[in-house]
Amino acid sequence: MKKLFFFLFLSVPFMAMSQANSGYTATYSSKFTIASPTYSDKILTLWKDFENNTLDKHADMLADTVTMMLANGTIVKGKAENLKGVKEFRGSIQNYKVTIHAWLSLKSDKNENVVCVWGSEEYTDKTGKQVKTGTHEVWVFNKDGKVGLMMQFASVGSM
């Protein structure tokens, strides 16, 4: 059943991409192709750095002008501000464990490389509460091959 769910979960966006007469027009793009997995490798490295609390290790992968749109609605602009905020948050939690369900490297018709990651995370927050969250992130690389944008979406709880 799990495999069927993930197949449907991952195939629905591709079926939607092929439906040109859906009544909607994408504001960014609806035309993507599979891109080099090296972009996914970079993002998974950043996820591992967050998990291991070694965030400075690959900070050079972020553009100086990176913007991160977090699941709680917060928008953080700039490399220094993002690193500061992420370090503060990561330092406030314990027992952090991540599970990656799927990832996909894409190239848009705007000639931008995009990586989508689906996963879940578990941790103990600063009040001692156990937190479980489902996460979907969209990472966009700039023309220099650095992360210029990250959009994060989350669900709380489990199915």
Stockholm file with secondary structure:
# STOCKHOLM 1.0

chainA/1-159         MKKLFFFLFLSVPFMAMSQANSGYTATYSSKFTIASPTYSDKILTLWKDFENNTLDKHADMLADTVTMMLANGTIVKGKAENLKGVKEFRGSIQNYKVTIHAWLSLKSDKNENVVCVWGSEEYTDKTGKQVKTGTHEVWVFNKDGKVGLMMQFASVGSM
#=GR chainA/1-159 SS CHHHHHHHHHHHHHHHHTCTTSSCCCSSCSCEEECCHHHHHHHHHHHHHHHHTCGGGGGGGEEEEEEEECTTSCEEESHHHHHHHHHHHHHTCEEEEEEEEEEEEEEETTSCEEEEEEEEEEEECTTSCEEEEEEEEEEEECTTSSEEEEEEEEEESCC
#=GC SS_cons         CHHHHHHHHHHHHHHHHTCTTSSCCCSSCSCEEECCHHHHHHHHHHHHHHHHTCGGGGGGGEEEEEEEECTTSCEEESHHHHHHHHHHHHHTCEEEEEEEEEEEEEEETTSCEEEEEEEEEEEECTTSCEEEEEEEEEEEECTTSSEEEEEEEEEESCC
//
